Structure formats: C-alpha cells, structure tokens
Amino acid sequence: MQILLDTNILLNWLIETNSKHTEAKHLVQSCLFDNMTEGYVTSHSLTDVFYILRKYHRSPEIRRKFILIMVNNFTILTENKELFLESLNDPDFFDLEDGLQMKSAENADLDYIVTENLKDFKNSKIPAISVDEALKKL
C-alpha cells in the first residue's frame, strides 16, 4: 500500500499530546518497518513540520533528527511550478496546501491520502482515509 501522510498525521506522530498520537505512531512504524506499506510525504510538509515543532519547544537538533528520519525513510514528493499551477487553477480546491497534497498523490498514483481532515479532501481523485482506516488496511 502506498500512502501519502498528510502534515497533520506527521504532527500527530511527533507530538505525544495529540489525540491521535498512538494511531499515527503505529502507522508511521508500519511505513518504516513493514515492506507492505510505503510512506510518502510532500516536501512542504517537511518544512511545515520543522517550523511547527518549534512551538512545542523542540530544539533545532531534535527537529533535524525527525526530518532526517522522514527523508531517509519516506519518498519525498516535490512541488514544482506545474503542480502549483494545477492546484491554483483547479476550482474544486480552496486550500493551496491540500490542493498540493492531492495533486502530489495523484501524480504519484498513490493508493490513499491519510489525513484527519477528510472533509478537505472530498474532491481528491486519490481516496482520503483517516489514520484509523489506514491501520485497518494494514
């Protein structure tokens, strides 16, 4: 199974106080250690995670370690001019970040986008599922 992990899933994994931390941790572990689940993240998710974790008093060194884990173990989908134009010119998308996630997953022909914001992905050509649904599919 090839899945795009939305930024909120990554943050749930890295922030122990988030309500879906345990579920996100299990899903990420599956991506890291199970040959049946291949994890994908977008490059902008990595920069967002690095920035947001500072608000949780994570040092730059700790944040670098988290990002290195992701870079070394997930496939990184990069955004380019064409992807931005596709997202910005699609009238069904109202949020740039979500549009980039959807277009990235679509261009990579992934199985699912895993997110906790399902309503924001209702127009996605790649099915969006919750972390709980993803864990049931493992």
C-alpha positions, 0 to 999 in steps of 0.5 A: 500500500502506498500512502501519502501522510498528510502534515497533520498525521506527521504532527500527530506522530511527533507530538505525544499530546495529540489525540491521535498520537498512538494511531499515527505512531503505529502507522508511521512504524508500519511505513518504516518497518513493514515492506507492505506499506510505503510512506510518502510525504510532500516536501512542504510538509517537511518544512511545515513540520520543522517550523511547527515543532518549534512551538512545542519547544523542540530544539533545532537538533531534535527537529533535524533528527525527525526530518532526517528520519522522514527523508531517509525513510519516506519518498519525498514528493516535490512541488514544482511550478506545474503542480502549483499551477494545477492546484491554483487553477483547479476550482474544486480546491480552496486550500493551496496546501491540500490542493498540493497534497492531492495533486502530489498523490495523484501524480504519484498514483498513490493508493490513499491520502491519510489525513484527519481532515477528510472533509478537505479532501472530498474532491481528491481523485486519490481516496482520503482515509483517516489514520484509523482506516489506514491501520485497518488496511494494514 
